[in-house]
Amino acid sequence: MTKIIGLTGGIATGKSTVSKQLAAAGLPIVDADKIAWEVEGPGQPTTQKIAAHFGPQAVLADGQLNRPWLGQLVFNDAQALRELTAITSLPIQYAMLRAIVAAGQTNPAAVIVDVPLLYENGWQNVCDQVIVVAAPEDVVLRRLMARNHLDQAAAQARIDSQLPLSQKVARADVVIDNGASVDKTRMAVVKWLKTII
C-alpha cells in the first residue's frame, strides 16, 4: 500500500534539499509549487482570473504571471493574499490530487507531497505522515535574504505570512533539522527512508 507523505517546512528551511534526496531514492514527488506554475501558466483560466481581479499589471507581456509584483502585493496585504488564494487554491488542489493518484499508480512505497503551506491548506488530512524540515530562525532569515535578494524587513514579512515554524514542528510526525550541515540532513533523511522502503 502506497503511503502519502507530506513534506513541508518554513520558507528557506531547505525543504528542496530534502525533496531532491527523496527523489534520488526513487520516491515520486508531487511538487505543489511546480503544479501551481502549471495551473497559473500563460493562457490558463486561473491566470486569466488573476489578471481580471488584480489588473493587467498582474500578467507580463508573454502571458506569465508577474510573480515579483504579485509577491510584493500579497506579502504586504493580508486581504490581497486571501483574494489570490481564493482564486488559485481549488484549481491547484484538483491538479495536486490528480498528480498524487497518477504517482501512486506505479506502486511506490510512498508518494511525497511537497507543499510549502501544507498545514495552512489542510493537506495533512490526506497524508499518512508529515515531515517538517526545520532550521533556526536566524539561519532562515539569512538564507531568504540571500536567495530572494530581499532586505531584512521584506524577508521577515514573508516568514511572518506563514504559520510559525514552531507550530509546524509541534504537529509533525518527523522533523528533519536542516540548520547545521548538509551531511547531517542527509543522514536524517536516510534514517527516515529505512522506515518506509
N, C-alpha and C positions, 0 to 999 in steps of 0.2 A: 504493500500500500504506500503510495507516494505521499510524503508529508509536505505540507505547505509551511515554509519557514519565512517569517517576516524578518527583514533586515532593515534597521533604521539607526538613527543616531542624531546628534545635533549637527547643525551646519558646520562644516570644516572639521569634523571629528575624524575624518579619514575613512568614511564608510566605503568609498570606492576602492580603497586598498584591499579591504576585506572582501568586497564583492568580486574583485579580479581573482583573488586567491580561490574563492569558492568556485568560480567559473573554470579556473585552471584544474580544479579537482574533478571537473566533469558534471557539475550541477548546473541545470539550466537557470538562467537569471531572467526574471521578468522585471525590467527596469522602468519604474514609473516616470522618471524624467524623460527617457527616450520615447516612451509611449505618448507623453504629453507633447513632445516636439512633433510627433506624427499627427496627433489629433489637432494640434494648433499650427499645422503646416500651411503653406500657401494655398489659397483657394478652398480650404476646408471650411465646412459650415461653422465650426466653433470660432475660427479666426474671423470669419465674416461677422459673427455676433459680437465679438470683442471690438471690432472696428466700429460697428453700428452703435455700441454702447459708449465707448471711450473716445470716439472721434478718429478721423483719418490719421492722426499722428501715431496711433497705436500700431500701424502697419507700415512697413518700409515699401519702397518703390518696387522691389522684387516680390512682394507678397508675403514676405516673412514678417512675423511679429516683431515689433520694435521692443525687444526684451529689455534693453537698458532703460528706456523711457518708462515702460510699464513697471519695471522693478523699482525704479526711483519713486514712482507714484504710489504703488501699493505698500511698500515698506515704510512709508511715512503717513499713510492714511488708512486707518483700520476699516473704514466704510468702503473705500475703493477695493481693498483686499477682499472683503466679503462679497462685493459685487462681481469681481473677477472669478472668485471661487464658485459663485452661483452659476456662472456661465460654463465653466470648464469641468467641474467635478464629475457630473454624471457621464459625459462622453468619455472622460479618461477612465472612470470606473468600469464602464462597459468594455472598453478596449483592453483594460487590465484583466478582467475576468476571462475574456476570450483568449488572451495570451497564456493565462495560467492553465486553462483547460488544454490548450494546444501543447504546452510544455509537458504537462502530465501524461499525455498520450504515449510518450516514449518510455514510460515506466521507470523514471529515475528514482533513486532513494528519496530525493527531496527536490522541490522546486523552490528557489529562493525568490521571494517577492521583495524587491529593493524599493522601499518607499520612504523618502525623507520625512513626510508628515504622516507616518503610519498611525500613530495614536490619535493625532488631530482629526484624521479622516476615518477612524474606526476600522482600519484594516486588521487590527489584532483579532477581530471577531471571526475572520476567515482563516487565521493561522493556527497551526498546531503548536507552534513555538515562536517566540520572538527573540532575536539577537539585537542588542543595542551596542553600538560602537561608541565608546566614550573617550574623552580626553579632558585634561584640566582647562578651566575657563581661559586662563592667560595664554595657553598654547593655541586654543581655538581662535581667540581674537587675533593673535599674530598671524596665524595661517590664513584667516579670512581676509585680513587687510592686504597681505602679500598676494594671495591668489586672485582676488577680485579688484585689486588696486583701489581700495577704499580707505578713507580716513577712519579714525577710531570711532567717531560718532555714527557714521554710516554703517560700519561693521557691527557695532553694538545694536543698532536698530534692527538689523537683520536677525541677529541672535535673539533679541527680545520678541520678535514676531512669532517665534516658535515656542512650543511647550518647553519649559525649562528641562535641561538635560537630566537634572537630578530626579525629576518626576518620571522620565523615560526609564532611567536606570532602575528606579524603585519598582517599576512594573515589568521589567524584563525577565525572561526565563534564563537568558545567558547574557553576560556583559563581557565585551572584549575591550580591554584598555589599549587604546592606540595613542597614548600620550608619551610613551617612552621611545623604544626603538622598534624599527620595522621587524627585527628578529623576534622580539617578544610578542608582537602582534601575530606574526606568522605561527609561532609555537602555540598560541592560544587557539588559533583557527584550526590547526592540525589536531589539537586535543579535542575540539568540538566535533570535527569531522569523524573521528573514531566512534562517536556515539551514534552517528547517523548512517554511515556507509558500512 
